[in-house]
Amino acid sequence: MAGNDSQVKMPELHLPPETERGIELDAGMKQVMSLLRAYWREQRVALRCSADGILFVTEPQIRDIIHVNGIATLFTYQGDNIACSEVMVMAHPDNLLTAWVRPHKIATVNNAWPLDPTDVKKVGITNLSMLHLLFGNATDIAIIAYTM
């Protein structure tokens, strides 16, 4: 990073006194700090960790939860066009038959993950439209939680 003498503002470090210009960092510290930062909503934020250096990670927040009804025997479902980062599908506890879940392709009993009542499957996808379900019974329900 030769030639980059810019000062960096990091109020989350609580290093007093921080001037209006920021804190003067040497090249090695700039490299370390760049590795400990991430982007969120078009701004840099510090990654947090425990005193032992274990990075704090968590599940993304749930954006919404929807219930999908089987409607007919061997009913196939494809999610709506909604951006997401992860989907969790649960077969309703009152279901009579197995439901099947699969990303990217139409779900069949030969290519999808089976969900018996109360079973849960988590799938990492970027759009809810990538989610496909197959219901074995018209009254069965899938509970879908998706994150962003």
N, C-alpha and C positions, 0 to 999 in steps of 0.2 A: 504494500500500500504506500509506496514511495510517493511523496509529493502531496499526500493528504494530511494536512495539519489541522483540519477542522476539529473544533471542540465538540463534545457530545453532551447533550443534556439528558440526565437520567435521574429524575426526581425520586423514583422508586428505590434508589440506592440509599437515600437519606444520608448523603455525605455533605456535612456542613463545612464551610459555607459555600453554597452553589451560587456562582455569579450569574449575571444575565448572559454572559458569553458561554457558560457551560463549564465543564471540568476538563482540564488538560490531561490527556491520556497518552502514554507512550504507545509505540506501534504494537508491542506484544499485548498490552491490555485492550487495544482496539480490536485485535483479532479475537481475543477471548470474548469480549462483549458482543461482537457480531455473531458469535456462535450461540450466545445465550439470549438471543432476541428472536421474535417471531413477528409476523404481520397479522393484524386483526383490524378490519374496517379501514384499510389503507393507512394504518399507522403502526409504528414499531412499538412493541410491548415486551417487557422482560418476562422470560420464562421463570417460574417460581419453583423452588425445591425445598426440601427439608434441611435441617441442620446437618444431616449426614450426607447431603448431596443427592437425595433421591428426588427425581423430577415429579412434581405433582401433575398427574393426568386425571382426567375424568371423562365420563360419557358426555357427549353433546346433549344439549337441552332438547327435550321433546317439543316439537313444533305443534303436532296435533295427533289425536287418536281418532280413528274411524272404525266403524263396524261395517263389514261387507256381508250381505246375505247371499246364500247359495242360489236362491230364486228357482232353480230347476236341478234335476238330477244331472250330474256330470256337467255342471255350469262352469265355464271358464271366465276368469276375471283378469283384466289388465288395469293397473293403476292409472290415475289421471296424470296429466302433464304438470307435475309439481316438483320443483328442485328439492333435493334432500341429500343427506350424507349417509344415512343409515336407516334401515327399516327393521322393525321387530314385529313378527307375525305370531299371534297366539290363536290356537284353535279353541273356540269357546267351550267352556266346561260342559255345556248341555248338548254338544254335537253328538250325533248318532254314528257317523262314519268318519273315516280319515279324510283330511283335507291335504292337498299337495301344494307346495310352494316352490317356485323356481324363478331366478332372475333371467332376463334377456330373451327367453323363448317361452312359447306356450307350454304350460305345465301339463304333463300326462302322468299316469301312474308308473310309467317306465323311465321317466327322466327327471322327476322332481323329488323334493324332500318330503317325506310323510309327516303329517302332524295329527296325532291322535288328540282327543280332548285334553286340554290344558298344556299340550306341548307348545314350545316356543322355539322359533328359529330367527336368528338375526342375520341380516344380509346387508352388505355394504354396497350401495348403489347411489348414483348421482341424480336420479330422477325416479319418481314413483311409477312412472309409466314403464319402467324396466321390470316391475314386479308382476308376476303371473301366478294365479291361483287356480286350482281345480277343486271343486266341491263334489263330493260323492252323494250328497243328500240335499234336497231343496230347502230344508229348514236349517241347515248348518250355517255357522257364522264364523268369520275370521275377524279378529281384532288386530288392527294395524296401527302401530305407533311409528311415526317417522320423525327424524331429527334434521336440523339444519345448523 
